[in-house]
């Protein structure tokens, strides 16, 4: 039987907390409910709990948002922050893994993701992890007279006793960032969240607290999760190009990052899905409480941003898109 034709049961993990992530989480869950109604697993909204690593209470305060998330089938899942917290909130995606049911396959999604198709069409192989390849060369940044990409990346594989050569994409030039295994942490998956989380945490803390000398001039903030992620994936026998192209970060999901960027560069289908899932009155009532969603979605500012760009001829660099939106006075985050 075709593996892709067999419905897979797995859990989805996102992070929700006070502020922007509350509203992004609601939009994501609403889009899953609308676009992938046959999804058989559970969607968990992991919520960091107050503690010494959070100067302010990070929990979701909006009672209507909490109620709607649960009405749409989400489970709000509290977890404790022991290592990262407010100083590095991207660490939530690592520490939240331990709150998931052990030995159950999971898909992590960044909260700023819209489900735009049937997630059950994606033939995940949860025995071989992978992650988003919608990535730019954000790390490392080689110094003029310092180590190059090969020396820096190899120092990390050596640190954790991992084989390095098979991770290289030999179709790419030496010392070009795409030659080296690097992912966007906007989605990743594996067969057990605890096993993945333990290794992710181990590698991230070791890189942060005791980096190889080849990395002495490199910044780990905000890239720490994306530095550790390829090492973790490789250690479990995963890698790049393990999913059919065009599904994740394509037909099925859109990692939009910020609404002005979505309106500027994403397809008409993505915007149509956004309009559809944000239209019900109970959802609209909550989303309008967050100004970027209020003005971008409901007051027409998103369409004004959209009219600024030809999506067939977008600027090559994201910064140019941001700058144009700012010049016109439409930037919001």
Beta strands, then each sheet from edge to edge (+ up, - down):
strand 1: 11-15
strand 2: 43-48
strand 3: 74-79
strand 4: 106-109
strand 5: 113-115
strand 6: 130-132
strand 7: 184-190
strand 8: 253-255
sheet 1: 3+ 2+ 1+ 4+ 7- 6+
sheet 2: 5+ 8-
end
